[in-house]
Amino acid sequence: MTAKQIILQELPADLNRERLPRHVAVIMDGNGRWAKRQGLPRIMGHKRGVDALKELLRCCKDWGIEALTAYAFSTENWGRPLEEVDFLMTLFERVLRQELREMMEEDVRIRFVGNLSALPRSLQAEIERSMAQTQHNQAVTFTVATNYGGRQEIVEACRAIASQVQQGKLQPDQIDAALFERHLYTTGVCDPDLLIRTSGEMRISNFLLWQMAYAELYITETLWPDFDRAEFHRALCAYQQRDRRFGKVR
């Protein structure tokens, strides 16, 4: 381990602890391109991407960031080659099984959001087990968006609210933003303050469409497997230079 890495175990001195984001969301892009540049199969990029995500989660805990949400698998990702999709499902399941003990030791609460019923039964079982065992942990809330689509989430919330209106349990004039948010997958977790997207792509790809209303966006050319504490430090430095007005004038 280098001296720089040792230093970055603690919050860097040039970051203001009071101005850290409470919640960071990441679109982990570039695993396949990373593997191609290394002359490796795409699946090796996904394996390395898991390591990068684990390190970011540890970093959030070390530096005092209370929530991390990762876009692991979108509703559109089913269109990828079957071999890659099967590998990802197996990888998710294996990582959950192997890392649960460490998440308990690190006091990490894990949540999964998305259309989980479409996932393989064995993966659903691991998801349920990990969420149940970590539900009282408090150091970091780690949300994994799996088979997730922002438009689908909003449509499902609308359907649930419309059903309540139809049954006479809710009046239309009772519908407001707070009620709507309670019907989203992410209810109970504050909206992201910072969205990080790797690999240089300039889009949010159907991720947390409602929740990103006032998030600061940080795009880096770095491919996800190479995203480390130094890269996260740069993202947080950029975030702390922003003037967050939330539509108001100062």
Buried (B, 14 or more C-beta within 10 A) or exposed (E): EEEEEEEBEEBBEEBEEEEBBBBBBBBBBBBBBBBEEEEBBBBBBBBBBBEBBBBBBBBBBBBEBBBBBBBBBBBEBEEBEEEBBEBBBBBBBEBBEEBBEEBBEBEBBBBBBBBBEEBEEEBBEBBEEBBEBBEEBEBBBBBBBBBBBBEBBBEBBEEEBEEBEEEEEBEEEEBEEEEBBEBBBBEEBEBBBBBBBBBEEEEBBBBBBBBBEEBBBBBBEBBBBBBBBEBBBEBBEBBBEEEEEEEEEE
